[in-house]
Every structure is written in structure tokens, then in C-alpha cells.
Amino acid sequence: MRKIIVSMWTTLDGFVAGPRDEMDWLQIEEQVIRYERELVEGSGGLLLGRITHADFAGHWPRAARDPDEAEEVRRYARRVDTMKKIVISASGNIAAWQNTRRHERVDPDEIIELKRGHGGDIVVYGSLGVIWSLVELGLVDEFHLLVHPVFLCDGKALFEGGRPPQRLELISAEPFTSGVVLMKYRPVDRAAS
């Protein structure tokens, strides 16, 4: 069965963006880019919320053809551009992008059917509302957290308060030369599956 993998860039204090969606704290370097490229090359599709899908649709197809981009970035962009994409959008107001289909909401039966499908794992980027829904339904198989060596002290948290605790088991931890640490976890109740 395919896995749902949440890949998220975060700060040491658990924020994924500043209070006004600032992302200037990111340390995008060769090892981070290589991890992301290898992740999508081994995956069968993306699962995105409407806003992340629109951001990606406005950036990655153009980056795939931009000769000023580094080859590693273009390789990643080409793969993301051609991958199958599922966007969760109740409104239906989604960006035009090849290989995209829309689901109205995170439906557990549809997600389980998707996981039973053929191909590589399904990667979730950004899309906090989608991630929260998937976690509440017990449908996330792995969290890949790229923890950046910075405290924001304010911003958008990966997980908001008021939710039940989620115990995780460490799969691996890999420090990069920039100080970013890639930590892979799986929910404890899924560790045996």
C-alpha cells in the first residue's frame, strides 16, 4: 500500500511560516534540494490544498523551463510539473495545471482508495488544513520534517493547540551541513503496519 508522506520545512519552535506567511528563514541548499528531488522522483503523486496548489502551479512549470535555475532545481521542477496532483478544494476554484484532479474535501474512503492505488507514495506539501484533516483521520504514514536552525517565536504553527497529542516514532535523523536536520517520523499506532 502506498504511504501518505507529509514533507514540511519548519523552525525549531514548530512554525512553518511567519505571521504574514514569511518564508525568508529557509535555508535552501544542495542537500535540501537533493532530498526533495529524491522524494518526488520516488513518489506517485502530490496531495495539496488549494492555495499550495496555486502557488506551485504558478512557480514550478516556469522553473522547469528556466535556464537560469540550477539543474537540480529544474529536475525537481520537471518532476513536480508532470506528477499526478490531487487538490483539495471545496470551492472548485483551482489553478490550471496539468495532471490535476480535484477532491471536494478530505474523504477517508477516497484517501484509502488512493493509498491502495498503483505507483509511488503520495507527498503532501504545505496545506496545513489538509494535513490536520489527514492526521485527525489517522491517514498520515510518515512525517518528514526539515527542521531549520531558527526560532521565529511567532507565525503559523505546523499544529495548532486544542488537538489531541500524536505520538511519533523516529525513523531517521540526518543533519545537513547548513544546520538543517531532516527528521523522519511515523505515528506510533502505525509503526507495525
Residue pairs with C-beta under 8 A, 6 or more apart in sequence:
1 115
1 116
2 44
2 114
2 115
2 116
2 117
2 119
2 120
2 121
2 122
3 115
3 121
3 122
3 141
3 142
4 47
4 111
4 115
4 121
4 122
4 124
4 134
4 139
4 140
4 141
4 142
5 39
5 43
5 121
5 122
5 123
5 124
5 140
5 141
5 142
5 143
5 144
6 123
6 124
6 131
6 134
6 140
6 142
6 143
6 144
7 36
7 39
7 123
7 124
7 125
7 144
7 146
8 16
8 125
8 126
8 131
8 143
8 144
8 145
8 146
8 158
9 16
9 26
9 146
9 148
10 16
10 145
10 146
10 147
10 148
10 158
11 25
11 147
11 148
11 150
11 151
11 152
11 155
12 147
12 148
12 149
12 150
12 151
13 151
13 152
13 153
14 157
14 158
14 159
15 152
15 154
15 155
15 156
15 157
15 158
16 126
16 128
16 155
16 156
16 157
16 158
17 23
17 155
17 156
18 24
18 25
18 152
18 154
18 155
18 156
19 154
19 155
19 156
21 156
22 155
25 148
25 150
25 152
26 148
27 148
27 149
27 178
27 179
27 180
29 176
29 177
29 178
29 180
30 72
31 176
31 177
31 178
31 180
32 146
32 176
32 178
32 180
33 70
33 72
33 73
33 76
34 72
35 146
35 182
36 76
37 72
37 75
37 76
37 79
39 123
39 144
40 46
40 76
40 79
40 80
40 83
40 123
41 79
42 120
42 121
43 83
43 120
43 121
43 122
43 123
44 83
44 84
44 117
44 118
44 119
44 120
44 121
44 122
45 83
45 84
45 85
45 86
45 114
45 119
45 120
45 122
45 123
46 56
46 80
46 83
46 84
46 85
46 86
46 122
46 123
46 124
46 125
47 85
47 86
47 88
47 114
47 122
47 123
47 124
47 127
47 130
48 56
48 85
48 86
48 87
48 88
48 124
48 125
48 126
48 127
48 130
49 87
49 88
49 89
49 126
49 127
49 128
49 129
49 130
50 87
50 88
50 89
50 91
50 93
50 94
51 126
51 127
52 125
52 126
52 127
53 85
53 87
53 89
53 94
53 95
53 97
53 100
54 94
54 95
55 126
56 80
56 97
56 125
57 95
57 96
57 97
57 100
58 95
60 77
60 80
60 81
61 77
61 81
61 97
61 98
63 69
63 73
63 74
63 77
64 74
64 77
64 78
64 80
64 81
65 74
66 74
69 77
81 97
81 98
82 98
82 99
83 99
84 99
84 101
84 119
85 97
85 99
85 100
85 101
86 100
86 101
86 102
86 103
86 114
86 122
87 94
87 100
87 101
87 102
87 103
88 102
88 103
88 104
88 105
88 106
88 127
88 129
88 130
89 102
89 103
89 104
90 104
90 105
92 102
92 104
94 100
94 102
103 110
105 133
106 130
106 133
106 134
106 137
106 139
108 137
108 139
111 134
111 137
111 139
112 139
114 122
115 122
115 139
121 141
124 130
124 131
124 134
124 140
128 156
128 158
131 140
131 158
132 159
132 160
132 163
134 140
135 159
135 163
135 166
136 163
138 187
138 189
138 190
140 187
141 186
141 187
141 190
141 193
142 171
142 184
142 185
142 186
143 168
143 184
143 185
143 186
144 182
144 183
144 184
145 158
145 182
145 183
145 184
145 185
146 180
146 181
146 182
147 180
147 181
147 182
147 183
148 179
148 180
149 178
149 179
149 180
159 166
166 187
167 187
167 188
167 189
168 185
168 186
168 187
168 188
169 185
169 186
169 187
169 188
169 191
170 183
170 184
170 185
171 184
171 185
171 186
172 182
172 183
172 184
173 181
173 182
173 183
173 184
174 181
174 182
174 183
175 181
175 182
176 182
